[in-house]
Amino acid sequence: MAKGTKAEPTKTAPEGTESNADAFGEKKAAPRFKRVEAVTVPTFSIPDNGDPVFIKFLGEIVTKPNIDIKTGKVKIDPETKKELEISVARVLDMTQDQTLESPMEVVLGVILVNDLQAKYPAGEYVGEVFEIRKTIIKGKRARAYQVFRMEQES
């Protein structure tokens, strides 16, 4: 050791504070579980540039409160003072390799939701694959959609 330097003491966790120890300091084996269902899933986005996406609906479209990411509070319509909602659905991205099916959540625009629910009442779109193209309508907040129900080729 060089002159004038102190040896660093080795740091060890106090007995019973290890990550796999219980309140009495006894070490426990990690429990064994298998995943059954995804509660939180990644968000899927339909691009605004007209590129097609192919999605399979795993469940019906539902509404959720529209949460402001910055504040964590539900957004309020300034005119009506009502809480704003968004329409979401669990989907699979069929453009990806689906050997490992990983559900995603997609936020759907009002026009798309209305069209799907009108054409497929009672959630008949569930289990179906759709090609969806979305584009921005110049000068408006609305989006234009093209939607096609797809069948797998043999």
Order of alpha helices (4+ residues) and beta strands (2+ residues): beta-beta-beta-beta-beta-alpha-beta-beta
